[in-house]
Amino acid sequence: MEPIAIQTIYEAMTRIAPPELAESWDNPGLLVDCGRPVVRALTALDITPAVVDEAKRLGCGVIVAHHPVIFSPLKRMDRRDVPFLLVEAGISAICMHTNFDAAEGGVNDTLAGLFGMRSPAPFAGGCGRVGEIDPLSVPALAALARERLGALCVPPLEGPAVQVKYADNGRPVRRLAVISGSGGSLFAEALAAGADCLLTGEASHHAAIDAARLGLGLIAAGHYATEYPAAAALAACLQEAVPGLAVIASRENRDPFTYL
């Protein structure tokens, strides 16, 4: 294979997840540029030390991830910090966060597709998706989320792959809102979009109380579980966008939590 410049891969990613879709507080982009052309790329949700080791083992010169490996300004680094590990290994990092949440074919389109959502429309500033599904009770939808998300996540070293909790409004879900990650506070936006239920990654105790009070079903299926499936989808998108690049989805990027 002919090595491909990092800038070429980054430009392909900006077509998949346009930077202008990112929230103002976000930090997507080419965050670590080691300047080396590459023949293999690894996609992941998070860049962890285990993922850096996996990239080294597989000969991947760039990791394309969802969560930014540099988010807040760096004031110091030591050998345990992931940016240090990347530079030490000569591995570049491209991170596409809220722009990939909002992008067509991105994180939330992937999530909506897992539940057979018809004609998904943007909500919550464009990051989430809302649309019709075949009617299901909230408990049945929560069980379906555990099954379908669990099948796509990297198997944990112990315990179940996914832990799902829900607040049932006692009504069938015909119109579903989904937003991956930390979307539990967006119940008012989901209601305004006509949703019967909001499915997200994380939701607080108080969000569940408020959602129940307002008659909205709420399902929290885990931050990792609602976002990791898009890492595999990203691998396929990037492979198509850069045909000469070998793209591999990480199998070491596991949920940081272990569930009982």
N, C-alpha and C positions, 0 to 999 in steps of 0.2 A: 504493500500500500504506500502511496505517496503521502508524506506528512502534510498536515493541513494547519494553516496558521490559526492561532487562537482567535485573532480578530475576525477571521472568516466564520468561525463557529459562533462567536458572540453576535455577529451581525445576523446570522441565521436565527439565533434565539430572540433577537429583537423583532424579527418578523413573526415568530410564534407567539411571543408575549411582549407586545409593544410597551416600551418604558413609560409612555404617557398614561397608561392605564394604572400605574402604581399610585398608591396613596402618598400624600405629601410627606408623611413621617417615615416612609419606608426607605430602604437602602438596597435596591436591586442593582445588578450590573456585573461587569467584569471586576470582581473584588480582589482577586489575587492573580496577577499576570506574571508568570515566570518566563514568558517570552519564547518558549520552545514550541515549534510545530509538533503536532501529535497525530497518532494514527488511531487511538482508542479513547473513548470518553465513558465515564461512569455517571449514571444519573441516580439521584438520591433525594430524600426529603431533607435530611440533615447531614452536614459534614461533621462526623465525629472521628476520634482517633481510629476507631475500627474501620470506618469507611476510607480514611486515608490509607491505612494498611492494605485494605482490599484493592484500592486503586493501584498501589505500588505492586502488589502481587499479580494483578492482571495486566500491568503495563499500560494503564490509563494515564495520559498526561494532563487530563482536565477532568474535573468533577463539575457537573451541572446539577445544581441543587435548588430546592424551593426556598428553604430558610436561609437568610443571609448569614454567611460565616463571619462577617464584620457588620455589626449593627450600630452599636454606640461607638463614639470616638475612642480609639485606642490610646491609652496613656502609657502603657508599658506592656511588654510581652515576656513570657518565659517559655521554656521548652515544653511545657504542658499545653500551651495554647495552640488551637488548631491552625490559625494562620501561620504560626511559626513552623508547625509540622508540614504544612503544605509547601512553604518556601524551601524548607530543608530537603524535601523530597523532589522539588522541582515540578510540583503539580499545581496547575492553575485552577481557579475556581470562578465559575459563573453562577450567579444566584438570581432567580426570578421569583419574586415573592407575590405581593398583592397584584402585580401585573399578570402573573400566571393564574392567580385566583380568578381574575376577571376576564381573561382572554378566551376567545372562542376555542373550544377544544381543550381548555385548561382544567384546573382542579375542580371547579364547581360544575362544569359541564360533564366531567367524568363522573362525579358523584351523582348528579341528576340522572345520568344514563343508567346507573346501577339499579335504579328504582323504576325504570321504564317511563320516566317523565316525558309527557308529550308537549311539544312546543314550549320548551323552557324559556322564560323571559327573565331579564336581569332584575334584581332588587337589591336593596341595601347598597346604593351607590354603584351598582354594577358588579359587585363581587359575587353575590349570591345568585341563585336561580329559583324560580317558582313556576309551577305548572301542574297539570292534571296527571293523576296516576289512577290505576285501578283501585277501587275503594278497599281500604284495609282498616282495621282497628289500630289504635296506637300501639297496643302490646304486640300485635301481629307484625306491624311495620318495624318495631324495635327488634323483634326476633329475626326478621328478614335482614335488617342491617347487620346484626351480629354474624349471620351466615355469610352474606355476600362480601362484607368487608373483611371478615376473618379469612376467607378463601384467597384474598389478594395480598394480605400483609405478609411480611417475612415471618415465618414461624418463630415464636419465642423459644428461648432455651428451656423455660418451664412455665406452666400455667396456660390459661386460654389466651388466644391471640387478641381478643377484643372483649372489653367490658362495656355493656350498654346499660344506661339507666333512662327512665322515662317518667313523665308526668302525664297521666291520661285525662283527656277532657270528656271521655265517655261517648265521643261521636266518631263516625267513620271519617277517615282521612281521604278526601277526594282531591284536594288541592294542597300540594306539599311545597314548602320552602326549604331549601338546603343551603347551608353555608358552612364550609369546612373550618376546622380549627376552633378558634375562640369566638364563636358567634352567638353564644347564649343570651347576650344582652340585646340582641336585635329582634326580640319578640314583637315589639311595636311595629317595626317595619314589615315583619312577616304578616301580621294582622292587617296592616294597611294594604298589603298585596293580595288580600283575600285568602290567605292560607288557613287551613284547618290545623296544621302541625308544622313546627320548625324542627328540622333535623340538623344537628351541628356536632362539633367535636366536644366542646366544653361548655358547661352552663353552671351557674352558681346556684346555691340554695335559694337565694332571694329571687333570681330569675325564674326558677321553677314555681315559686309561690305566686309571682306576678302573672306568669303565663296561665296558671290554673285559674286565677281570679278573673282573667280576661277571656277565658274559654278557649285558649290555644293549647293544643297538645305540644309537648316538648320532648325530644329525644336527644340525649348526649351520648354519642358513640365513640368518643375518644379523639383527641387532637391528631395523634398519629394515624389512627385507623381511617379517619375521614380524608386524610391527605396523601398517605403513602401510595394508594392506587394510581395517583396521577404521575408518580415517578416512573412507573412502567409505561404509562401513556406517553410521557415525555420522551422516553427512549425511542419509541416508534416514530414520534413527530420529528425528532432530531435526526434519526436515521434517514428519513425521507428527505429532509431539508438539506442534508450534507451526505450525499450517497457514498462518498469515498471514506467516510468515517465509520469505524466499528463502534457501536453504542451498546452498552450493557447496563441493565438496571441492577442496582445494588442488592445483594442478598445478605449484607451484614448490617444494614440500617434498620435496626429493630426498635420497637417501642421502648422508651427508657423505663417504663413501669412494668412490674410483674404483677399479674392479677391472680387472686385466689380462686 
